[in-house]
Amino acid sequence: MQYGSIGWSVGATLGYAQATPDKRVIACIGDGSFQVTVQDVSTMIRNGQNSIIFLINNGGYTIEVEIHDGPYNVIKNWNYTGLVDALHNGEGKCWTVKVKTEEELVEAIKNSGPKKDCLCFIEVFLHKDDTSKELLEWGSRVSAANNRPPNPR
């Protein structure tokens, strides 16, 4: 059976930023993945990390829809910037913003650049079907692999 690693990216961002404090980590994290390990953001803020996180809010597990669709792939939408603000709670340095248009995204990227001493969290709203051709192809390949009988040994 083949699978992706939903939830891996938040902890990986934390670990990479902690191991390389002289670099700025930029992460693109899906909303479903983020819900699995969101508490790591608290540690990022506590440790003064300055990563830029783009939270892709498309309302579900898009890759899972491509592999095996079902109602379980639609997740409860959260106020992600509100949650990160709550984890921040006035302690440490953190900046959050929601973007819904290309223009807002460009502005958010420009604004995050000078904020080199804080965690920047940019929630990007996308339509649930807004995905790349490569993701669709990968999902089809994984689906086909998962639907074949096991290889007896």
C-alpha positions as CSV (number, residue, x, y, z in Angstrom):
1,M,0.0,0.0,0.0
2,Q,1.3,3.5,-0.9
3,Y,0.4,6.6,1.1
4,G,1.5,10.1,1.7
5,S,2.6,11.5,5.1
6,I,-0.3,13.7,6.2
7,G,0.8,15.6,9.3
8,W,4.5,15.3,8.7
9,S,5.1,18.8,7.4
10,V,4.4,20.8,10.6
11,G,6.9,18.8,12.7
12,A,9.4,18.8,9.9
13,T,9.2,22.6,9.6
14,L,9.8,22.8,13.4
15,G,12.8,20.4,13.3
16,Y,14.4,22.0,10.3
17,A,14.1,25.5,11.6
18,Q,15.5,24.4,15.0
19,A,18.4,22.7,13.3
20,T,19.2,25.6,11.0
21,P,18.6,28.9,12.9
22,D,20.7,30.8,10.3
23,K,18.1,29.9,7.6
24,R,14.5,30.8,7.1
25,V,12.2,27.8,6.5
26,I,9.3,28.3,4.1
27,A,6.6,25.6,4.3
28,C,3.4,25.0,2.3
29,I,1.1,22.9,4.5
30,G,-2.4,21.7,3.8
31,D,-5.2,22.3,6.2
32,G,-5.8,18.6,6.9
33,S,-2.1,18.0,7.6
34,F,-2.0,21.0,9.8
35,Q,-4.9,19.8,11.9
36,V,-2.9,16.6,12.8
37,T,0.1,18.4,14.4
38,V,-0.9,22.1,14.9
39,Q,0.5,22.1,18.5
40,D,4.1,22.2,17.1
41,V,3.4,25.8,16.1
42,S,3.4,26.7,19.8
43,T,6.9,25.3,20.1
44,M,8.0,27.2,17.0
45,I,6.8,30.5,18.6
46,R,8.3,29.6,22.0
47,N,11.7,28.9,20.4
48,G,11.6,32.2,18.4
49,Q,11.6,30.5,15.0
50,N,11.0,32.7,12.0
51,S,9.6,30.3,9.5
52,I,7.0,31.4,6.9
53,I,4.1,29.0,6.8
54,F,1.6,29.1,3.9
55,L,-1.5,27.2,5.2
56,I,-3.4,26.0,2.2
57,N,-7.1,26.1,3.2
58,N,-9.1,24.1,0.7
59,G,-11.4,22.4,3.2
60,G,-10.1,18.9,3.1
61,Y,-7.7,16.2,2.2
62,T,-7.3,16.9,-1.5
63,I,-4.7,14.2,-2.1
64,E,-6.9,11.6,-0.4
65,V,-9.9,12.6,-2.6
66,E,-7.7,11.7,-5.6
67,I,-6.7,8.4,-4.0
68,H,-10.0,7.3,-2.5
69,D,-12.9,9.8,-2.4
70,G,-15.4,9.8,0.5
71,P,-17.1,12.1,2.9
72,Y,-14.3,11.6,5.5
73,N,-12.0,13.7,3.2
74,V,-14.0,16.9,4.0
75,I,-12.7,18.3,7.2
76,K,-14.1,20.8,9.7
77,N,-12.9,24.2,8.8
78,W,-11.0,26.1,11.5
79,N,-10.1,29.7,12.0
80,Y,-6.4,28.8,11.4
81,T,-5.0,32.3,11.9
82,G,-7.2,32.7,15.0
83,L,-5.8,29.4,16.3
84,V,-2.2,30.4,15.7
85,D,-2.9,33.8,17.4
86,A,-4.3,31.8,20.4
87,L,-1.1,29.7,20.5
88,H,0.9,32.9,20.3
89,N,-1.1,34.5,23.1
90,G,1.1,37.7,23.2
91,E,4.2,35.7,24.0
92,G,7.0,35.6,21.4
93,K,6.8,37.0,17.9
94,C,4.2,35.9,15.4
95,W,2.3,37.6,12.5
96,T,-0.8,36.1,10.8
97,V,-2.9,37.0,7.8
98,K,-5.7,35.6,5.7
99,V,-5.6,35.9,1.9
100,K,-8.3,35.1,-0.7
101,T,-7.0,36.8,-3.8
102,E,-3.7,36.7,-5.8
103,E,-3.2,40.4,-5.0
104,E,-3.6,39.8,-1.2
105,L,-1.1,36.9,-1.5
106,V,1.5,39.1,-3.2
107,E,1.0,41.7,-0.5
108,A,1.3,39.2,2.3
109,I,4.5,37.8,0.8
110,K,5.9,41.4,0.6
111,N,4.9,42.1,4.2
112,S,6.4,38.8,5.5
113,G,9.9,39.5,4.1
114,P,10.8,42.3,6.5
115,K,9.4,40.4,9.5
116,K,12.6,38.3,9.8
117,D,12.4,38.0,13.6
118,C,9.0,36.3,13.8
119,L,6.9,33.4,12.7
120,C,4.8,34.4,9.7
121,F,1.6,32.5,9.1
122,I,-0.3,33.1,5.8
123,E,-3.6,31.3,5.4
124,V,-4.4,31.0,1.7
125,F,-7.9,30.1,0.7
126,L,-8.3,27.9,-2.4
127,H,-11.1,26.1,-4.0
128,K,-11.2,22.4,-3.1
129,D,-10.6,21.4,-6.7
130,D,-7.7,23.8,-7.3
131,T,-4.8,21.3,-7.7
132,S,-2.0,20.5,-10.1
133,K,-2.0,18.0,-12.9
134,E,0.9,16.3,-11.2
135,L,-1.1,15.8,-7.9
136,L,-4.0,14.3,-9.9
137,E,-1.6,11.9,-11.7
138,W,0.1,10.9,-8.5
139,G,-3.3,10.3,-6.8
140,S,-4.4,8.1,-9.7
141,R,-1.2,6.0,-9.5
142,V,-1.5,5.5,-5.8
143,S,-5.2,4.6,-6.1
144,A,-4.4,2.0,-8.8
145,A,-1.5,0.6,-6.6
146,N,-3.8,0.4,-3.5
147,N,-6.6,-1.3,-5.4
148,R,-4.4,-4.2,-6.7
149,P,-4.2,-7.5,-4.8
150,P,-1.3,-7.9,-2.4
151,N,1.9,-9.5,-3.8
152,P,2.2,-12.9,-2.2
153,R,5.6,-13.9,-1.0
